[in-house]
């Protein structure tokens, strides 16, 4: 960007902004943090998305993170989860069946371990 002699060149605020964060990116970050043993929070998600530098609006992250927590609660309860956008309904139904079977198997294993079997 050119500027008159003696004045520093600056970028417009819109030129510095990165692309908006997506729901999928927040969901992926939340799962990655959970798998690493950290509770997903707005600030941790922002740091994860920016590789150590906060990225994304806290309001946007909050909206998507709230949706992630709601879906997690449904999954834990064994209820139906919103289909993945663009996924054919038959594939979504198959994945849901597989997920439910995995939940049943995990619960049985957990009960067996608690019982000391």
C-alpha positions as CSV (number, residue, x, y, z in Angstrom):
1,X,0.0,0.0,0.0
2,X,1.5,3.4,-1.0
3,X,1.5,6.4,1.3
4,X,2.8,9.9,1.2
5,X,6.4,10.3,2.1
6,X,7.0,10.3,5.9
7,X,3.7,8.6,6.8
8,X,3.5,4.9,7.6
9,X,1.4,2.7,5.3
10,X,-1.5,1.1,7.1
11,X,-3.9,-1.6,6.1
12,X,-7.6,-1.1,6.3
13,X,-9.3,-3.0,9.1
14,X,-11.1,-5.2,6.6
15,X,-7.8,-6.1,4.9
16,X,-6.5,-7.5,8.2
17,X,-9.5,-9.6,9.0
18,X,-9.3,-13.3,8.3
19,X,-12.2,-15.3,6.9
20,X,-15.1,-15.9,9.3
21,X,-14.9,-19.0,11.3
22,X,-17.3,-21.8,10.5
23,X,-19.5,-24.0,12.6
24,X,-17.5,-27.0,11.4
25,X,-14.2,-25.4,12.5
26,X,-15.6,-24.7,16.0
27,X,-16.9,-28.3,16.3
28,X,-13.6,-29.7,15.1
29,X,-11.7,-27.5,17.6
30,X,-14.1,-28.6,20.4
31,X,-13.5,-32.3,19.7
32,X,-9.8,-31.8,19.4
33,X,-9.7,-30.0,22.8
34,X,-11.9,-32.7,24.4
35,X,-9.7,-35.5,23.0
36,X,-6.7,-33.7,24.5
37,X,-8.3,-33.6,27.9
38,X,-9.3,-29.9,27.9
39,X,-12.8,-28.6,28.4
40,X,-13.8,-26.6,25.3
41,X,-14.3,-22.9,26.2
42,X,-14.7,-19.9,24.0
43,X,-11.2,-18.7,24.6
44,X,-9.6,-22.1,24.1
45,X,-11.5,-22.5,20.9
46,X,-10.3,-19.1,19.7
47,X,-6.7,-19.9,20.6
48,X,-6.9,-23.3,18.9
49,X,-8.3,-21.8,15.7
50,X,-5.6,-19.1,15.6
51,X,-2.7,-21.4,16.5
52,X,-2.1,-19.6,19.8
53,X,-3.4,-16.2,18.8
54,X,-7.1,-15.7,19.4
55,X,-9.1,-16.0,16.2
56,X,-12.8,-15.4,15.6
57,X,-15.4,-13.4,17.4
58,X,-16.2,-14.6,20.9
59,X,-19.9,-14.2,20.0
60,X,-19.6,-16.4,16.9
61,X,-17.6,-19.0,18.8
62,X,-20.1,-18.9,21.6
63,X,-23.0,-19.6,19.2
64,X,-21.3,-22.6,17.6
65,X,-19.9,-23.9,20.9
66,X,-23.4,-23.8,22.4
67,X,-24.7,-25.9,19.5
68,X,-21.8,-28.3,20.0
69,X,-22.6,-28.8,23.7
70,X,-26.3,-29.3,22.8
71,X,-25.4,-32.0,20.3
72,X,-23.0,-33.6,22.8
73,X,-25.8,-33.8,25.4
74,X,-28.0,-35.5,22.8
75,X,-25.2,-38.0,21.9
76,X,-24.5,-38.9,25.5
77,X,-28.3,-39.5,26.0
78,X,-28.3,-41.7,23.0
79,X,-30.8,-39.5,21.0
80,X,-30.8,-38.6,17.4
81,X,-28.2,-36.1,16.3
82,X,-28.6,-33.6,13.4
83,X,-27.5,-35.1,10.1
84,X,-24.2,-33.9,8.7
85,X,-25.1,-31.3,6.0
86,X,-24.9,-32.8,2.5
87,X,-24.9,-36.4,3.7
88,X,-27.5,-38.6,2.2
89,X,-30.2,-39.6,4.7
90,X,-29.4,-43.3,4.3
91,X,-25.8,-42.8,5.2
92,X,-26.7,-40.6,8.1
93,X,-29.1,-43.3,9.4
94,X,-26.4,-45.9,9.1
95,X,-23.9,-43.8,11.0
96,X,-26.5,-43.1,13.7
97,X,-27.1,-46.9,14.0
98,X,-23.4,-47.5,14.2
99,X,-23.0,-44.8,16.8
100,X,-25.8,-46.2,19.0
101,X,-24.2,-49.7,18.8
102,X,-20.9,-48.2,19.9
103,X,-22.6,-46.5,22.8
104,X,-24.2,-49.7,24.0
105,X,-20.9,-51.6,23.7
106,X,-19.1,-48.9,25.6
107,X,-21.7,-48.8,28.4
108,X,-21.5,-52.6,28.7
109,X,-17.7,-52.5,28.9
110,X,-17.8,-49.7,31.5
111,X,-20.3,-51.6,33.6
112,X,-18.2,-54.8,33.4
113,X,-15.1,-52.8,34.5
114,X,-17.0,-51.3,37.4
115,X,-18.1,-54.7,38.5
116,X,-14.5,-55.9,38.4
117,X,-15.1,-58.6,35.7
